[in-house]
Structure formats: C-alpha cells, structure tokens
Amino acid sequence: MTAASRQIIAADPARNTWLSANAGSGKTRVLTDRVARLLLSGVEPQRVLCLTYTKAAASEMQNRLFRRLGEWAMMPEAALRDTL
C-alpha cells in the first residue's frame, strides 16, 4: 500500500485514525482532508474538534482549510465536481 493510499484511508472521517509520523509526511494534509470531508457531508463546523500539539500546526491546518474552501467557492461548478 502506498503512502498516498494510506493517507486517503486515514482522511475518511468514518474511520477512527491515529496519526503519528515524521515532519513533512502529510499529517496536516490528512487532517485538513478529514475536516473538509466532514463539512461536505453536512457536519456543522462548530461540531468539529481537531487537536494539535502546537499553535503553529493549528494555524497551518486552519490556513490550508480556509484556502481550500475559498478555492472551491470560486470554482465553476463543473471544475468543482471534478475536484471533489
């Protein structure tokens, strides 16, 4: 199983996941993907809790999520469908 396929599995919010990996391995991306998928499935933002060990990690995750949601909001519908 490739690292990318393991990340896709870990990003599934229907699964319980514990992430522990080296810097630069994609942990923030997996968490951001999980939150985006939760929001797309109809979970209210105030019902989502993400825990990180540092304020820097929390800020990075927030920035990535806001950037992704902003990009999606501005995409033409056909491109958004392809992206999702």
C-alpha positions in Angstrom: 0.0 0.0 0.0 1.4 3.4 -1.0 1.7 6.4 1.4 -0.9 8.2 -0.7 -3.4 5.4 -0.4 -2.8 5.2 3.3 -3.4 9.0 3.5 -6.7 8.6 1.6 -7.8 5.9 4.0 -6.8 8.0 7.0 -8.7 11.0 5.7 -12.0 9.1 5.8 -13.9 10.6 8.7 -16.0 7.4 9.1 -12.8 5.7 10.3 -11.0 6.1 13.6 -7.5 7.2 12.9 -4.4 7.9 15.0 -1.7 9.9 13.1 1.9 9.7 14.2 4.6 10.4 11.6 7.7 12.4 10.8 7.7 16.0 9.8 6.7 16.5 6.2 4.9 13.2 5.9 1.4 14.6 5.3 -0.3 14.7 8.7 -1.6 18.2 8.2 -3.0 17.3 4.8 -4.8 14.2 6.2 -6.4 16.2 9.0 -7.4 19.0 6.6 -8.9 16.4 4.2 -10.8 14.8 7.1 -12.3 18.2 8.2 -13.2 19.1 4.6 -14.9 15.7 4.1 -16.8 16.2 7.4 -18.0 19.6 6.2 -19.0 18.3 2.8 -21.0 15.5 4.5 -23.1 18.1 6.3 -21.4 18.2 9.7 -21.8 21.7 11.3 -18.4 23.4 11.7 -18.9 24.0 15.4 -19.2 20.2 15.9 -15.7 19.6 14.6 -12.8 19.3 17.0 -9.2 19.0 15.8 -6.4 18.7 18.3 -2.8 19.5 17.5 0.3 19.8 19.7 1.3 23.3 18.7 -0.4 26.6 17.8 1.7 26.7 14.6 0.2 23.3 13.5 -3.3 24.5 14.3 -2.7 27.7 12.4 -1.3 25.9 9.4 -4.3 23.5 9.3 -6.7 26.4 9.5 -5.0 28.3 6.8 -5.0 25.3 4.5 -8.6 24.5 5.1 -9.7 28.2 4.5 -7.6 28.3 1.3 -9.2 25.1 0.0 -12.7 26.2 0.9 -12.1 29.6 -0.7 -10.8 27.9 -3.9 -13.9 25.7 -4.0 -16.2 28.6 -3.5 -14.7 30.4 -6.6 -14.6 27.4 -8.9 -17.0 26.9 -11.8 -19.5 24.1 -10.9 -18.0 21.6 -13.5 -14.5 22.1 -12.2 -15.7 21.7 -8.6 -17.4 18.5 -9.4 -14.2 17.1 -11.0 -12.2 18.3 -8.0 -14.5 16.7 -5.4 
